[in-house]
């Protein structure tokens, strides 16, 4: 008799579970999510997040880098983020240039030998950061670029050869690791370099990005940054237009381009971003 009652009781339990499976699942999921486990940003891994306990979640909300169990200083956190931004941007543009070559120019030379001053043999190795001589400074960049444009009789020039020759011949552009010149202004929430730095993209003989002392806008509360470089291309209106855009972005501070986690890692998955964009190469992108 006891065995029969036990069997019948088991049947009743199974029936109850079957008819309430969705409610039981919802309750369990909500309980686990709200009371036991949740997620926090971690841009150092492929997923971009970690599953953590509620206790660790609360620590993260206080600003803790959970991997190091401490709160990073503003300087340490943003320096790490900016260095990652510089390295990953360069990695991305090298991949982009290789793909550009595959689409437009099968004769791109993929080797270590190039003479960029003559504008030949441009290779992925040429896609890099460069420092310039003292003829262009943080205070005179607008006048120097404007004068160079007048001298070369700038019109729209898709190849940007005028500025390539100007940077590499007249301003003696030399490869550099820009991190050695990185400066961070916590009071004004900006960052940049103690001297002008350019990034050369290679394809179409350019364009160039010119980085100054306020070429990154920082967001402390939401932990992020936005790039604010001067976009150098072969148009007579370029210097004036870019100066206005540079100052406007500093004033408006309108959006966060790249998120940062509490450990200073940035939300920039190079392979993912490249895969999303490479299809646009040759189609106006």
GUDRENLO-772591 format. One record per residue (C-alpha): x, y, z; residue number from 1; residue in one letter; chain. Coordinates in steps of 0.5 Angstrom, whole numbers. Example, Ala and Ser with C-alpha at 12.3 -4.5 7.8 and 13.67 -1.06 7.14 Angstrom:
BEGIN
+-------+-------+-------+-------+------+------+
|    c1 |    c2 |    c3 | lumza | tinu | seza |
+-------+-------+-------+-------+------+------+
|    25 |    -9 |    16 |     1 |    a |    A |
|    27 |    -2 |    14 |     2 |    s |    A |
+-------+-------+-------+-------+------+------+
end
This chain:
BEGIN
+-------+-------+-------+-------+------+------+
|    c1 |    c2 |    c3 | lumza | tinu | seza |
+-------+-------+-------+-------+------+------+
|     0 |     0 |     0 |     1 |    x |    A |
|     6 |     5 |     2 |     2 |    x |    A |
|     9 |     3 |    -5 |     3 |    x |    A |
|     2 |     5 |    -9 |     4 |    x |    A |
|     2 |    12 |    -5 |     5 |    x |    A |
|     9 |    14 |    -6 |     6 |    x |    A |
|     8 |    12 |   -14 |     7 |    x |    A |
|     2 |    16 |   -14 |     8 |    x |    A |
|     5 |    22 |   -10 |     9 |    x |    A |
|    11 |    22 |   -15 |    10 |    x |    A |
|     6 |    22 |   -21 |    11 |    x |    A |
|     2 |    28 |   -18 |    12 |    x |    A |
|     9 |    32 |   -17 |    13 |    x |    A |
|    11 |    30 |   -24 |    14 |    x |    A |
|     4 |    33 |   -27 |    15 |    x |    A |
|     5 |    39 |   -23 |    16 |    x |    A |
|    12 |    40 |   -25 |    17 |    x |    A |
|     9 |    39 |   -33 |    18 |    x |    A |
|     4 |    44 |   -32 |    19 |    x |    A |
|     8 |    49 |   -29 |    20 |    x |    A |
|    15 |    48 |   -32 |    21 |    x |    A |
|    15 |    55 |   -35 |    22 |    x |    A |
|    13 |    59 |   -28 |    23 |    x |    A |
|    18 |    54 |   -25 |    24 |    x |    A |
|    24 |    56 |   -30 |    25 |    x |    A |
|    22 |    64 |   -30 |    26 |    x |    A |
|    22 |    64 |   -22 |    27 |    x |    A |
|    29 |    60 |   -22 |    28 |    x |    A |
|    32 |    64 |   -28 |    29 |    x |    A |
|    30 |    71 |   -24 |    30 |    x |    A |
|    32 |    68 |   -17 |    31 |    x |    A |
|    39 |    66 |   -20 |    32 |    x |    A |
|    40 |    73 |   -24 |    33 |    x |    A |
|    38 |    77 |   -19 |    34 |    x |    A |
|    40 |    74 |   -12 |    35 |    x |    A |
|    46 |    70 |   -14 |    36 |    x |    A |
|    49 |    71 |   -21 |    37 |    x |    A |
|    49 |    77 |   -26 |    38 |    x |    A |
|    54 |    80 |   -31 |    39 |    x |    A |
|    59 |    86 |   -31 |    40 |    x |    A |
|    63 |    88 |   -37 |    41 |    x |    A |
|    70 |    85 |   -38 |    42 |    x |    A |
|    73 |    87 |   -45 |    43 |    x |    A |
|    79 |    83 |   -45 |    44 |    x |    A |
|    75 |    77 |   -47 |    45 |    x |    A |
|    72 |    75 |   -53 |    46 |    x |    A |
|    65 |    75 |   -50 |    47 |    x |    A |
|    66 |    82 |   -47 |    48 |    x |    A |
|    63 |    81 |   -40 |    49 |    x |    A |
|    64 |    76 |   -34 |    50 |    x |    A |
|    59 |    72 |   -30 |    51 |    x |    A |
|    60 |    74 |   -23 |    52 |    x |    A |
|    56 |    74 |   -16 |    53 |    x |    A |
|    52 |    79 |   -13 |    54 |    x |    A |
|    57 |    81 |    -9 |    55 |    x |    A |
|    62 |    82 |   -14 |    56 |    x |    A |
|    57 |    86 |   -18 |    57 |    x |    A |
|    56 |    91 |   -12 |    58 |    x |    A |
|    64 |    91 |   -12 |    59 |    x |    A |
|    64 |    93 |   -19 |    60 |    x |    A |
|    59 |    98 |   -19 |    61 |    x |    A |
|    64 |   101 |   -14 |    62 |    x |    A |
|    69 |   102 |   -19 |    63 |    x |    A |
|    73 |    96 |   -17 |    64 |    x |    A |
|    77 |    92 |   -22 |    65 |    x |    A |
|    75 |    85 |   -20 |    66 |    x |    A |
|    81 |    82 |   -23 |    67 |    x |    A |
|    86 |    86 |   -19 |    68 |    x |    A |
|    81 |    87 |   -13 |    69 |    x |    A |
|    82 |    94 |   -13 |    70 |    x |    A |
|    80 |   101 |   -16 |    71 |    x |    A |
|    85 |   103 |   -21 |    72 |    x |    A |
|    87 |   111 |   -21 |    73 |    x |    A |
|    84 |   115 |   -26 |    74 |    x |    A |
|    91 |   116 |   -29 |    75 |    x |    A |
|    92 |   108 |   -29 |    76 |    x |    A |
|    86 |   106 |   -32 |    77 |    x |    A |
|    85 |   111 |   -38 |    78 |    x |    A |
|    93 |   111 |   -40 |    79 |    x |    A |
|    92 |   103 |   -40 |    80 |    x |    A |
|    85 |   104 |   -45 |    81 |    x |    A |
|    89 |   110 |   -49 |    82 |    x |    A |
|    95 |   105 |   -50 |    83 |    x |    A |
|    90 |   100 |   -52 |    84 |    x |    A |
|    86 |   104 |   -57 |    85 |    x |    A |
|    93 |   106 |   -60 |    86 |    x |    A |
|    95 |    99 |   -61 |    87 |    x |    A |
|    88 |    96 |   -63 |    88 |    x |    A |
|    87 |   102 |   -68 |    89 |    x |    A |
|    94 |   101 |   -72 |    90 |    x |    A |
|    92 |    93 |   -72 |    91 |    x |    A |
|    85 |    95 |   -75 |    92 |    x |    A |
|    88 |   100 |   -81 |    93 |    x |    A |
|    93 |    95 |   -82 |    94 |    x |    A |
|    88 |    89 |   -84 |    95 |    x |    A |
|    84 |    94 |   -87 |    96 |    x |    A |
|    90 |    96 |   -92 |    97 |    x |    A |
|    91 |    89 |   -94 |    98 |    x |    A |
|    84 |    88 |   -95 |    99 |    x |    A |
|    84 |    94 |  -100 |   100 |    x |    A |
|    90 |    92 |  -103 |   101 |    x |    A |
|    86 |    85 |  -105 |   102 |    x |    A |
|    81 |    89 |  -108 |   103 |    x |    A |
|    84 |    95 |  -111 |   104 |    x |    A |
|    91 |    93 |  -113 |   105 |    x |    A |
|    94 |    86 |  -113 |   106 |    x |    A |
|   101 |    89 |  -114 |   107 |    x |    A |
|   101 |    92 |  -107 |   108 |    x |    A |
|   108 |    90 |  -104 |   109 |    x |    A |
|   108 |    86 |   -98 |   110 |    x |    A |
|   115 |    86 |   -95 |   111 |    x |    A |
|   119 |    90 |   -90 |   112 |    x |    A |
|   122 |    94 |   -96 |   113 |    x |    A |
|   119 |   101 |   -98 |   114 |    x |    A |
|   121 |   108 |   -99 |   115 |    x |    A |
|   115 |   112 |   -97 |   116 |    x |    A |
|   118 |   119 |   -98 |   117 |    x |    A |
|   118 |   117 |  -106 |   118 |    x |    A |
|   111 |   114 |  -105 |   119 |    x |    A |
|   113 |   108 |  -108 |   120 |    x |    A |
|   113 |   101 |  -105 |   121 |    x |    A |
|   108 |   102 |  -100 |   122 |    x |    A |
|   107 |    96 |   -95 |   123 |    x |    A |
|   103 |    94 |   -89 |   124 |    x |    A |
|   109 |    96 |   -85 |   125 |    x |    A |
|   108 |   103 |   -87 |   126 |    x |    A |
|   101 |   104 |   -84 |   127 |    x |    A |
|   104 |   106 |   -77 |   128 |    x |    A |
|   105 |   112 |   -73 |   129 |    x |    A |
|   110 |   118 |   -74 |   130 |    x |    A |
|   113 |   124 |   -71 |   131 |    x |    A |
|   115 |   130 |   -74 |   132 |    x |    A |
|   120 |   135 |   -74 |   133 |    x |    A |
|   120 |   142 |   -70 |   134 |    x |    A |
|   117 |   145 |   -76 |   135 |    x |    A |
|   110 |   143 |   -74 |   136 |    x |    A |
|   108 |   144 |   -67 |   137 |    x |    A |
|   101 |   144 |   -63 |   138 |    x |    A |
|   101 |   151 |   -63 |   139 |    x |    A |
|   102 |   152 |   -71 |   140 |    x |    A |
|    99 |   146 |   -74 |   141 |    x |    A |
|    93 |   150 |   -77 |   142 |    x |    A |
|    98 |   155 |   -80 |   143 |    x |    A |
|   103 |   150 |   -83 |   144 |    x |    A |
|    98 |   146 |   -86 |   145 |    x |    A |
|    94 |   152 |   -89 |   146 |    x |    A |
|   101 |   154 |   -92 |   147 |    x |    A |
|   102 |   147 |   -95 |   148 |    x |    A |
|    96 |   147 |   -98 |   149 |    x |    A |
|    97 |   154 |  -101 |   150 |    x |    A |
|   104 |   152 |  -103 |   151 |    x |    A |
|   101 |   146 |  -107 |   152 |    x |    A |
|    95 |   149 |  -110 |   153 |    x |    A |
|    90 |   144 |  -106 |   154 |    x |    A |
|    84 |   142 |  -109 |   155 |    x |    A |
|    81 |   135 |  -108 |   156 |    x |    A |
|    86 |   130 |  -109 |   157 |    x |    A |
|    84 |   123 |  -107 |   158 |    x |    A |
|    91 |   120 |  -107 |   159 |    x |    A |
|    93 |   126 |  -102 |   160 |    x |    A |
|   100 |   125 |  -105 |   161 |    x |    A |
|   101 |   133 |  -103 |   162 |    x |    A |
|   100 |   132 |   -96 |   163 |    x |    A |
|   104 |   125 |   -96 |   164 |    x |    A |
|   110 |   129 |   -99 |   165 |    x |    A |
|   109 |   134 |   -94 |   166 |    x |    A |
|   109 |   130 |   -88 |   167 |    x |    A |
|   115 |   125 |   -90 |   168 |    x |    A |
|   119 |   130 |   -94 |   169 |    x |    A |
|   119 |   137 |   -91 |   170 |    x |    A |
|   117 |   135 |   -84 |   171 |    x |    A |
|   121 |   128 |   -84 |   172 |    x |    A |
|   116 |   124 |   -81 |   173 |    x |    A |
|   119 |   118 |   -77 |   174 |    x |    A |
|   116 |   112 |   -74 |   175 |    x |    A |
|   115 |   112 |   -67 |   176 |    x |    A |
|   111 |   109 |   -61 |   177 |    x |    A |
|   106 |   115 |   -59 |   178 |    x |    A |
|   105 |   112 |   -52 |   179 |    x |    A |
|   112 |   115 |   -50 |   180 |    x |    A |
|   109 |   122 |   -52 |   181 |    x |    A |
|   102 |   121 |   -49 |   182 |    x |    A |
|    99 |   126 |   -44 |   183 |    x |    A |
|    92 |   126 |   -40 |   184 |    x |    A |
|    89 |   132 |   -37 |   185 |    x |    A |
|    84 |   129 |   -32 |   186 |    x |    A |
|    81 |   136 |   -30 |   187 |    x |    A |
|    79 |   138 |   -37 |   188 |    x |    A |
|    78 |   130 |   -39 |   189 |    x |    A |
|    82 |   130 |   -45 |   190 |    x |    A |
|    88 |   126 |   -47 |   191 |    x |    A |
|    93 |   127 |   -53 |   192 |    x |    A |
|   100 |   128 |   -54 |   193 |    x |    A |
|   106 |   133 |   -52 |   194 |    x |    A |
|   108 |   134 |   -60 |   195 |    x |    A |
|   104 |   132 |   -66 |   196 |    x |    A |
|   103 |   125 |   -68 |   197 |    x |    A |
|   101 |   123 |   -75 |   198 |    x |    A |
|    98 |   116 |   -77 |   199 |    x |    A |
|    99 |   114 |   -84 |   200 |    x |    A |
|    93 |   109 |   -87 |   201 |    x |    A |
|    97 |   107 |   -93 |   202 |    x |    A |
|    91 |   106 |   -98 |   203 |    x |    A |
|    90 |   112 |  -103 |   204 |    x |    A |
|    96 |   114 |  -101 |   205 |    x |    A |
|    93 |   117 |   -95 |   206 |    x |    A |
|    89 |   119 |   -91 |   207 |    x |    A |
|    93 |   122 |   -85 |   208 |    x |    A |
|    90 |   123 |   -78 |   209 |    x |    A |
|    94 |   128 |   -74 |   210 |    x |    A |
|    94 |   127 |   -67 |   211 |    x |    A |
|    94 |   134 |   -62 |   212 |    x |    A |
|    94 |   135 |   -55 |   213 |    x |    A |
|    87 |   134 |   -54 |   214 |    x |    A |
|    86 |   128 |   -59 |   215 |    x |    A |
|    82 |   124 |   -54 |   216 |    x |    A |
|    75 |   126 |   -50 |   217 |    x |    A |
|    75 |   122 |   -44 |   218 |    x |    A |
|    68 |   121 |   -40 |   219 |    x |    A |
|    69 |   119 |   -33 |   220 |    x |    A |
|    62 |   117 |   -30 |   221 |    x |    A |
|    60 |   113 |   -36 |   222 |    x |    A |
|    68 |   110 |   -37 |   223 |    x |    A |
|    69 |   111 |   -44 |   224 |    x |    A |
|    73 |   115 |   -50 |   225 |    x |    A |
|    72 |   119 |   -56 |   226 |    x |    A |
|    77 |   120 |   -61 |   227 |    x |    A |
|    78 |   127 |   -64 |   228 |    x |    A |
|    84 |   127 |   -69 |   229 |    x |    A |
|    85 |   132 |   -75 |   230 |    x |    A |
|    83 |   128 |   -81 |   231 |    x |    A |
|    88 |   131 |   -86 |   232 |    x |    A |
|    86 |   130 |   -94 |   233 |    x |    A |
|    87 |   134 |  -100 |   234 |    x |    A |
|    82 |   139 |  -100 |   235 |    x |    A |
|    83 |   147 |  -100 |   236 |    x |    A |
|    78 |   147 |   -95 |   237 |    x |    A |
|    81 |   142 |   -90 |   238 |    x |    A |
|    85 |   146 |   -85 |   239 |    x |    A |
|    79 |   151 |   -83 |   240 |    x |    A |
|    74 |   145 |   -83 |   241 |    x |    A |
|    78 |   140 |   -79 |   242 |    x |    A |
|    80 |   146 |   -74 |   243 |    x |    A |
|    72 |   148 |   -73 |   244 |    x |    A |
|    70 |   140 |   -72 |   245 |    x |    A |
|    76 |   139 |   -67 |   246 |    x |    A |
|    74 |   145 |   -63 |   247 |    x |    A |
|    66 |   143 |   -64 |   248 |    x |    A |
|    67 |   136 |   -61 |   249 |    x |    A |
|    71 |   138 |   -55 |   250 |    x |    A |
|    65 |   143 |   -53 |   251 |    x |    A |
|    60 |   138 |   -55 |   252 |    x |    A |
|    62 |   132 |   -52 |   253 |    x |    A |
|    56 |   129 |   -55 |   254 |    x |    A |
|    58 |   121 |   -55 |   255 |    x |    A |
|    62 |   116 |   -52 |   256 |    x |    A |
|    66 |   112 |   -58 |   257 |    x |    A |
|    69 |   107 |   -54 |   258 |    x |    A |
|    67 |   104 |   -47 |   259 |    x |    A |
|    72 |   102 |   -42 |   260 |    x |    A |
|    71 |    97 |   -36 |   261 |    x |    A |
|    74 |    98 |   -29 |   262 |    x |    A |
|    80 |    95 |   -31 |   263 |    x |    A |
|    82 |   100 |   -37 |   264 |    x |    A |
|    80 |    95 |   -42 |   265 |    x |    A |
|    77 |    98 |   -48 |   266 |    x |    A |
|    71 |    95 |   -52 |   267 |    x |    A |
|    74 |    94 |   -59 |   268 |    x |    A |
|    75 |    87 |   -62 |   269 |    x |    A |
|    79 |    88 |   -68 |   270 |    x |    A |
|    77 |    82 |   -72 |   271 |    x |    A |
|    70 |    83 |   -70 |   272 |    x |    A |
|    70 |    90 |   -73 |   273 |    x |    A |
|    74 |    89 |   -79 |   274 |    x |    A |
|    70 |    83 |   -81 |   275 |    x |    A |
|    64 |    88 |   -80 |   276 |    x |    A |
|    67 |    93 |   -85 |   277 |    x |    A |
|    71 |    89 |   -90 |   278 |    x |    A |
|    65 |    88 |   -94 |   279 |    x |    A |
|    64 |    96 |   -95 |   280 |    x |    A |
|    71 |    96 |   -98 |   281 |    x |    A |
|    71 |    98 |  -106 |   282 |    x |    A |
|    63 |   100 |  -105 |   283 |    x |    A |
|    64 |   107 |  -102 |   284 |    x |    A |
|    67 |   105 |   -95 |   285 |    x |    A |
+-------+-------+-------+-------+------+------+
end
